[in-house]
């Protein structure tokens, strides 16, 4: 009996010892810091107010610009961007902003895709609805709607009957975690970007939005416009960061269209442009 009792005690001690070794091996070294678990997020939930934090301010950097067709070159010959915004050798260089013929300086709509690319706006908000996604731009209180109800892009006669629109007609669908938006029917009077590049009524622009973490939204665009470009133009990646609520609250009033200015280009609020571009 005594021998069996001693054997049981020894077996118990051995088992406890092995357990302590296993526990020690699975535990991080004393004083070490373990990486925080990656915060989970829903890649399809794009809602929130965002501010631009990265990416070229034109459709794409100079190295990405495809050759223009003869028709595209003729357009560039008459475009006069602001001083310092010449990216094509055919555009006229000027010293004073008042010499520019940028239609946005006359309070005309910037149109798409320029509203997405340009520098003047501060914020935009994404609102999710059952059948569409709204993209609300603070500048000029501009809305865009991406239809998710299964409709097709207007083509041929339908598109002609609808006519050109400053922000086009857009449908969207999900490909995995990417929101893919197709836009057609753009008004060709609005510049593609602030550098004066053109787009035609027959152009089609694809946007691919991807949420890479809880607070970051990325976008890449592709322009297909054989009337003015010899090949599709693929942009660089544009980056937006979600703004905390307190950053878009002024004097206790929260909202995209709050703050110290409405960012509306109202002709009656205009002041003469001086020779130095002020």
QUILINNOR-V681181 format. One record per residue. SS is DSSP state (A for helix, B for strand, O for the rest). PSI is psi in radians with two decimals (none if undefined). Layout:
ss: (SS,SS)
psi: (PSI,PSI)
This chain:
ss: (O,A,A,A,A,A,A,A,A,A,A,A,A,A,A,A,A,A,A,A,A,A,A,A,A,A,O,O,O,O,O,O,O,O,O,O,O,O,O,O,O,O,O,O,O,O,O,B,B,B,B,B,B,B,O,O,O,O,O,O,O,A,A,A,O,O,O,B,O,A,A,A,A,A,A,A,A,A,O,O,O,O,O,O,O,O,O,O,O,O,O,O,O,O,O,O,A,A,A,O,O,O,A,A,A,A,O,O,O,O,O,O,O,A,A,A,A,O,O,O,O,O,B,B,B,B,B,B,O,O,O,B,B,B,B,B,B,O,A,A,A,B,B,B,B,B,B,O,O,O,O,O,O,O,O,A,A,A,A,A,A,A,O,O,B,O,O,O,B,B,B,B,B,B,B,O,O,B,B,B,B,B,B,B,O,B,O,O,O,O,O,O,O,O,O,O,O,O,O,O,O,O,O,B,B,B,B,B,B,B,B,B,B,O,O,B,B,B,B,B,B,B,B,B,O,O,O,O,B,O,O,O,B,B,O,O,O,B,B,B,B,B,O,O,A,A,A,A,B,B,O,O,B,B,O,O,O,O,O,O,O,O,O,O,O,O,A,A,A,O,O,O,O,O,O,O,O,O)
psi: (-0.80,-0.71,-0.69,-0.63,-0.76,-0.70,-0.69,-0.71,-0.78,-0.71,-0.70,-0.76,-0.75,-0.75,-0.75,-0.71,-0.81,-0.65,-0.71,-0.69,-0.79,-0.71,-0.70,-0.72,-0.56,-0.14,2.44,2.62,2.55,2.30,-0.16,2.70,2.18,2.45,2.46,2.52,2.43,2.28,2.24,2.55,2.77,1.93,-0.25,-0.14,1.62,0.05,2.60,3.01,2.28,2.72,2.52,2.31,-0.07,2.75,2.70,2.57,-0.14,-3.01,-0.65,2.89,2.82,-0.67,-0.33,-0.15,2.14,2.77,2.51,2.67,2.94,-0.66,-0.68,-0.67,-0.65,-0.66,-0.79,-0.44,-0.44,-0.04,2.34,1.60,3.00,2.78,2.30,0.02,0.65,2.06,-0.06,2.39,-0.31,-0.27,2.48,2.38,2.36,2.87,-0.42,2.41,-0.53,-0.24,-0.17,2.60,0.48,2.07,-0.40,-0.45,-0.19,0.39,0.39,2.66,2.48,-0.46,3.08,2.42,0.07,-0.61,-0.50,-0.49,-0.57,2.95,-0.30,-0.61,2.73,-0.98,2.80,2.69,2.46,2.21,2.23,2.24,2.85,-0.63,0.01,2.93,2.29,2.36,1.93,2.02,2.29,-0.72,2.12,0.19,0.85,2.19,2.54,2.55,2.28,1.93,2.26,0.32,0.21,-0.03,2.73,2.74,2.45,2.44,2.88,-2.06,-0.67,-0.74,-0.68,-0.73,-0.66,-0.64,2.98,2.57,2.51,-0.62,0.15,-2.98,2.19,2.35,2.73,2.79,2.85,2.34,1.66,-2.12,0.15,2.29,2.09,2.13,2.31,2.29,2.34,3.06,0.61,2.51,2.12,-0.06,-0.45,2.37,2.63,-0.77,-3.10,-0.13,0.02,0.11,2.55,2.92,2.59,2.93,-0.44,0.03,2.64,2.28,2.26,2.34,2.41,1.90,2.40,2.25,1.99,-0.33,-3.05,-0.39,0.12,2.26,2.21,2.64,2.39,2.36,2.66,2.16,2.18,1.89,1.36,-0.24,-0.64,-0.25,2.51,-0.21,2.89,2.60,2.01,2.22,3.01,-3.11,2.19,2.45,2.31,2.59,2.42,2.36,2.31,2.63,-0.71,-0.38,-0.22,0.66,2.17,2.14,0.68,-0.03,2.02,2.41,2.76,-0.65,0.61,-2.88,-2.81,-0.09,2.61,-0.18,0.66,2.37,1.61,2.08,-0.64,-0.20,-0.06,2.61,2.65,2.47,2.20,3.07,-0.29,0.12,0.36,none)
